[in-house]
Amino acid sequence: MTTYVEVAQALVSAGYLSDADLEAAAEVLKDALIIDAAEAVQDDVAEDYSTQEDIVAEAEVWESEDAATGDYDLMEEDQEVIEDALDQEEVDKEIMVEAEEEIAAAYLDAAAALLAAELIDEADQQAVAVLVADVWASYDEGE
């Protein structure tokens, strides 16, 4: 994961901050860029979604085997397992969207905090939020 100093340095490199404001901006970002909980939710939900996909795949195999043997009661149970897993996938998708929205709002909040601290210009606020998001994401992905 990136550090707040690295994000601030990217803002300096892009011309939104001066070198003299680097440390102050890093401190503002540290206080304002609160996304750890939402990122943890994303990680947990992504793992659950993957588990549900595995359950669906396995239950589909069971259903096929039960169909081949003519065991319609087990086929019905297999279908219930599939439906439950697909329902959970939909719940997971909704939670992911909520977490993404929370993270996007945090990037905007971070830019607003930099503006409130008079470290960036109001005209640059949206561009700064986008850059913060891009930099944070690129470091999270290991780039």
Secondary structure by P-SEA (a helix, b strand, c coil): cccaaaaaaaaaaaccccccaaaaaaaaaaaccccaaaaaaaaaaaaaaaaaaaaaaaaaaaaaaaaaacaaaaaaaaaaaaaaaaaaaaaaaaaaaaaaaaaaaaaaaaaaaaaaaccccccaaaaaaaaaaaaaaaaaacc
